[in-house]
Structures are given as C-alpha cells and as structure tokens.
C-alpha cells in the first residue's frame, strides 16, 4: 500500500484546527501519510486587504477563522480546489454544509477510485422530505467510502491542545483505524465505532436539545430542569436514529463523545443554548435573534427542529418525540416554553403518572 | 388494603422539600394515604433561641434548612422519633448518612411487619471493605422492603416547584408504584425502575466524577475536557455497578435521571465540582478546603473516591477504572491533575492510540 495523500476541503475555524492536527500527525507518521505539503482548500477572501491564502502561507495563521493558533509549516493553503485535491487519496470534508453541494459538483471526475473521505460537516441535509447524512451524500455523489467525525469538540479548545475526545463512525474498520491514526493525539482522543449514521445524526440532533436547554436557562428553572431536558433529549436522539436509520447503535448515543459528551458541551455553552435563552428572556423572535446575535447566520437547532418536525409529521410519528415536538412548537408556533414539562410525562418507562392539573 | 401511614425520618434541606411534596400528594389522594398529620422527625436544635420543631409547627417554615418555602399544614414536626414512626406503614429515610446507624438502632422493634421504606440518603456505606447501599442496610436491620430515590434533584429547586425529574429504584413493582403516587407531581416527574442498587450507586459515584469535572474547570481546560471526563465517568459508574452489583442495569445509568441527568447537574454546579476547582486553582489541600468552603463538612466525592479505590485495590481491579483511580490519586496522593487525560486512553472501545509523548 502506498502512502495516503491528504486533501483538506475547508478552512474555517474547525477546518484549521483539524488541519493542524492532521498535518502534525502526518509528519509523525511519514510511513503512512505524505507529509511534505498538506493542501487545505480555502474559499478565498480578503482580510485587511490581503488574500487569506497568502496570509496563511506566509504567517502560518488563519487570521480570519483561527487567529490565535500557528499552523504547522506543511499546511499549504490554496484557493484552487482542483489543485488542492490533485492525487489525493483521502479527503477531509470540513466546510459549512451550504457549500457542500457545489463543492461536490466541482469534485466530480477528480476523485480517484479507491479514495476515501471523512466528513466533519455539522448538521444533516433534507431532500424531498428525507433526512440525509452528508457521508451518504458524499458516498453517492463521489463514489467513495465516507466516514464521519463528531464529538465534544469546540474548535478553539482543540486547536489550543486542550484535552478533548471525538468519535469517528466508519463503515469499514480499516477506514476507521486509518482516520484514527491521522487524527488521534494525546490531547485529542479518538474512539472509532461502526456507526456513520449515529455519529452524523448526533451532531445535528443535539442542537435541538441545546435549544431546549437554553429555554430552561431562559426561564431560570435551574440545573434540574436543564438536566431533565438533556436526559429526555438524549433518549429521543437515540430513539430517532434507531427508528429511522437502521444501522445506528444505541451505544453511540450513550457512550461516545459524539453522543452524550457533545450534548453536554452544547447544552453548557454554545450558540443554540445561548440564543434560546435570549429568546425566552427578551421575547424576540429567533429571526430577530439570528440577525442580532449571529450576524444573520442561521441557528442550526431551530432549523433542524423544523426539519425533524416535518419528517415526523410526514410519517405520523410526532407522538414518539414529545420533546423534539415541544421545542419545535415553542420555536416556531408560539407555544409557551413553560409548558414543555407537560410533554415529558413518563419517558422512557411510560409508567403511569398520577392525575393532577398543572 | 388500609391507607398508608407515612413517617418522614429526617428534616434537612432535602427532607423538608420532600415532606412538602409527600404531604401535598397525600392530601390529594386520601384514599391511599393518611393525610391529616404527616410526622417529620426533626433532630432538635435551637434556632434564634427557639426550638426548630416549634418554629416549623408554628410558622410552617424550616427556618434553618429550607427558609424560603412554606410547608403544608399537615406536616407535623416532632423531635421524638418514637412518636414520629408510631403506626407508620411507610418510612421515608432522608437524613445525613452518618446518623443512619444510630437511627436504625432506635427504630428496631418499632417497625411493623409489612412496612415499607425508601431511602433518599446520599452516598454509600463501607463496612469491612464492602460497599453497602443504604437500602440493603435498612432492609437487613429493620426487616422491611426498601426502595431508593435519587435524581437530578437540587433540593431548593424541587421545593420551589421548578421542573425536575427523579428515579425510584424498587424491588417489587407495587412498591415502586406506591412511592411514585406519593412523590410524583407535574413539576417533579418520577420514573420507576427495578434497580435499587443502580439508583443508589449513581448518587454516590457521580460525586467522584464531579470532582474530576471540577479539576477540568480548575485547569481552565474548557467544556470539551469537562464533557470528556463526564463521559468516561458515566461509563465507569455503569461498569462498576454491573461488575459488582449483579442486579443493576446499564439503562439506569444512561437513561434515568438518577444516572446521566444527576451527573450533569453535579458537574455543572454542586459542591464537589466547586471544591475540586478551588483545589486546582488555590493549591490548597482538600482538608483545608473542607474547613474553608464547607465549614468542616466532608466533601463526599473525594471520600467516595477513596472508598472505591480501597474496594478496587482489595480486588486487584484498579485497571478497570482509570478515571476513578486518577481522581483518587489527584485528590489524595499528589498526582498532577494535568495527567488525567493519560489515564483515559481507549475507553470504551479499547482501540489503539498512536504512540506519542504528552
């Protein structure tokens, strides 16, 4: 087997952090990876009158997206996607999900047979009422085997080499092991599991739950209430995947960083939690808050809540997911967040509750 | 079947909060519970020159332990244990664990055959190198069937009727259902599970993990690191119980309030987390911090860590619990908290990590 040639498709905050790790690990394992020059595709933009690619290649710093961290010398920024992926055998997809479709179109015909991919893209796609994980989209469109990486991974903390864990979902164990060798360090521990769907869906669904946790913070209901929402959310995340994505495994949710741990970080910090808290405290709509707090960017949790709501409605399965539904209704239909506990009776044991009025 | 006659054995912060719920629920269900007068045994003390029992019975407020909450009129405080438990058919044990042994001695011969108990006592006992759950101690010593209640239940939040969930572990389903009727409300949701050991151990072991989470906060390592410790901790909690307490169930840890949710509240807030953070930041010993921050009270997490360490050492099973061991060593043996990640390789999948130096 030849050495793997890496292409990093994306260069934002998370892309730069992961480029740092991959480039360092490639240098430490030259028998496995070509390490002289690791291309990182950059969507070119001007920063203080200079091209971002030039800044990165000259200063080793991604001034726009990861300004405090020096990248290794072997990371090579290029705005030319074709050049970035030339001869690549392994592809790391780490770009905002809205750019994936167009990028895939540009890559068609430029990906060699037998190449492998991994997606670090957050969220899920929705096509024709179906929820699509990006690993499946990449596999189908580019004809390569694609794994997924997700976990309790705030990019700045990972880049600063603060202790983190992550999960890689693979389809073939040899793929999982190869990606583990590329990403694992003493401060960034990598577990591998045979569950691409579970790992991918965790990263999307936890944002819904984080909105619910933020509602509790907004109400000032305290840590008991927040933990109750997180617990119910974790169970619904697991149930959703087991019901609709046959290959996913309960253990991914309860035991892996992509599941329970990422849920925790998202509900402790994170923009979904924060905006939801502001939603309750200020009475503003999420549309206003997206403008004010996120510079017009979309808040993933509320849009995923809507996607999941539509998906469940089309299947008449809303009853099975009372917390997801409650968060959707509070976000989009004016339901009072104080009524969320009403939706949470008797999960998961479905044991009887005494009758009483709220 | 006659109506159940309740005795509440204990009257601290949590005891008073639960007395409020039990007394209200008894009033709502007079066909099931004698509701006219619910005795609450109080360890008598003087508060501002008056007896605490008198204050409670006259003002309906436990001025010392739950000063902001009015208790229902049918709660009756008494310093006489014998009077408190007279004719009782159901016993709620909710007192500091160090008083349980003496209280049991006083109760011997005063508990009717067929009576039932539930323990809300935090922690576990250690006798002759064995870890004992209090439900077992109560069953053995008093000859009554004993359930256990534990969950993400900060007492003041529950007393203020903020949304919470809890878990009751039962041995007989009819016991679980009876306790659920006594405790469940619209704001305090009760799940019942056939797992007394799991529910009891969750409440003790999570304090060890909260110490670990506090270490991460003390280091300023951020939410990724904290979530990693919580994830590993949850897995070790589960493994410990399944290995040493045959009847316990993995679901209790991953799905119930007593497990994952209580772990979350303890690691977000809580004294174990807070003192452990101070331990790292100040460099003071836990002995000093117990004096300064807890008025000389013991910090449960570090003492449970020691109990568990001794238990594992006696069985040569320390290797199976690297996080528990690391927290013990950092708390008691001067190990540097920065080395904790080293102990956390390859859980739970035990997959190989690349060699490198920290």
Contacts between the chains, C-beta under 8 A, distances in Angstrom:
chain1	res1	chain2	res2	distance
A	25	B	354	7.2
A	28	B	354	7.4
A	28	B	356	6.6
A	29	B	354	7.0
A	152	B	223	7.0
A	152	B	224	5.0
A	152	B	227	3.9
A	152	B	228	6.5
A	152	B	231	7.6
A	153	B	224	6.1
A	154	B	222	6.4
A	154	B	223	6.1
A	154	B	224	5.4
A	157	B	221	7.5
A	157	B	222	4.3
A	157	B	223	7.3
A	157	B	224	4.7
A	157	B	225	7.4
A	158	B	224	6.8
A	162	B	221	4.6
A	162	B	222	5.3
A	162	B	224	6.4
A	162	B	225	5.7
A	163	B	216	7.5
A	163	B	221	5.5
A	163	B	224	6.9
A	163	B	225	4.1
A	163	B	228	6.2
A	163	B	340	7.7
A	163	B	341	4.5
A	164	B	224	3.8
A	164	B	225	6.6
A	164	B	228	6.3
A	165	B	224	7.5
A	165	B	227	7.8
A	165	B	228	4.4
A	165	B	231	6.8
A	165	B	344	7.8
A	176	B	351	8.0
A	177	B	351	7.4
A	177	B	352	7.8
A	180	B	351	6.5
A	180	B	352	7.8
A	180	B	353	7.9
A	180	B	354	7.8
A	181	B	354	5.6
A	184	B	353	5.4
A	184	B	354	5.6
A	185	B	354	7.8
A	185	B	356	6.4
A	186	B	341	6.7
A	186	B	342	7.3
A	186	B	356	5.7
A	186	B	357	7.4
A	186	B	358	4.3
A	187	B	341	6.5
A	187	B	358	7.7
A	189	B	228	7.4
A	189	B	341	7.2
A	189	B	344	6.6
A	189	B	345	6.7
A	189	B	346	7.8
A	189	B	353	7.0
A	190	B	351	8.0
A	190	B	353	7.7
A	191	B	346	7.7
A	191	B	347	7.8
A	191	B	348	7.5
A	191	B	349	5.0
A	191	B	351	6.6
A	192	B	349	6.4
A	192	B	351	5.4
A	193	B	349	6.6
A	216	B	163	7.5
A	221	B	157	7.5
A	221	B	162	4.7
A	221	B	163	5.6
A	222	B	154	6.4
A	222	B	157	4.3
A	222	B	162	5.3
A	223	B	152	7.1
A	223	B	154	6.1
A	223	B	157	7.3
A	223	B	264	7.5
A	223	B	265	4.3
A	223	B	268	5.2
A	223	B	269	5.2
A	224	B	152	5.0
A	224	B	153	6.1
A	224	B	154	5.4
A	224	B	157	4.7
A	224	B	158	6.8
A	224	B	162	6.4
A	224	B	163	6.9
A	224	B	164	3.8
A	224	B	165	7.5
A	224	B	265	6.2
A	225	B	157	7.4
A	225	B	162	5.7
A	225	B	163	4.1
A	225	B	164	6.5
A	226	B	264	7.6
A	226	B	265	7.8
A	226	B	268	7.5
A	227	B	152	3.9
A	227	B	165	7.8
A	227	B	257	7.3
A	227	B	261	4.0
A	227	B	262	7.1
A	227	B	264	4.3
A	227	B	265	4.7
A	227	B	268	7.7
A	228	B	152	6.5
A	228	B	163	6.2
A	228	B	164	6.3
A	228	B	165	4.4
A	228	B	189	7.4
A	228	B	257	6.8
A	228	B	261	6.2
A	230	B	260	7.7
A	230	B	261	6.7
A	230	B	264	5.8
A	231	B	152	7.6
A	231	B	165	6.8
A	231	B	255	7.5
A	231	B	256	7.6
A	231	B	257	6.1
A	231	B	260	5.7
A	231	B	261	4.1
A	231	B	264	7.8
A	234	B	254	7.9
A	234	B	255	8.0
A	234	B	260	6.7
A	235	B	255	6.0
A	254	B	234	7.9
A	254	B	254	3.8
A	254	B	255	7.7
A	254	B	260	7.7
A	255	B	231	7.5
A	255	B	234	7.9
A	255	B	235	6.0
A	255	B	254	7.6
A	255	B	348	5.7
A	256	B	231	7.6
A	257	B	227	7.3
A	257	B	228	6.8
A	257	B	231	6.1
A	260	B	230	7.7
A	260	B	231	5.7
A	260	B	234	6.7
A	260	B	254	7.7
A	260	B	260	6.6
A	261	B	227	4.0
A	261	B	228	6.2
A	261	B	230	6.7
A	261	B	231	4.1
A	262	B	227	7.1
A	264	B	223	7.5
A	264	B	226	7.5
A	264	B	227	4.3
A	264	B	230	5.8
A	264	B	231	7.8
A	264	B	264	6.6
A	264	B	267	8.0
A	265	B	223	4.3
A	265	B	224	6.2
A	265	B	226	7.8
A	265	B	227	4.7
A	267	B	264	8.0
A	268	B	223	5.2
A	268	B	226	7.5
A	268	B	227	7.7
A	268	B	268	6.6
A	269	B	223	5.3
A	340	B	163	7.7
A	341	B	163	4.5
A	341	B	186	6.7
A	341	B	187	6.5
A	341	B	189	7.2
A	342	B	186	7.3
A	344	B	165	7.7
A	344	B	189	6.5
A	345	B	189	6.7
A	346	B	189	7.8
A	346	B	191	7.6
A	347	B	191	7.9
A	348	B	191	7.6
A	348	B	255	5.7
A	349	B	191	5.1
A	349	B	192	6.5
A	349	B	193	6.6
A	351	B	176	7.9
A	351	B	177	7.5
A	351	B	180	6.6
A	351	B	191	6.5
A	351	B	192	5.3
A	352	B	177	7.6
A	352	B	180	7.7
A	353	B	180	7.8
A	353	B	184	5.5
A	353	B	189	7.1
A	353	B	190	7.7
A	354	B	25	7.3
A	354	B	28	7.7
A	354	B	29	7.0
A	354	B	180	7.6
A	354	B	181	5.4
A	354	B	184	5.5
A	356	B	28	6.7
A	356	B	185	6.5
A	356	B	186	5.7
A	357	B	186	7.5
A	358	B	186	4.3
A	358	B	187	7.9
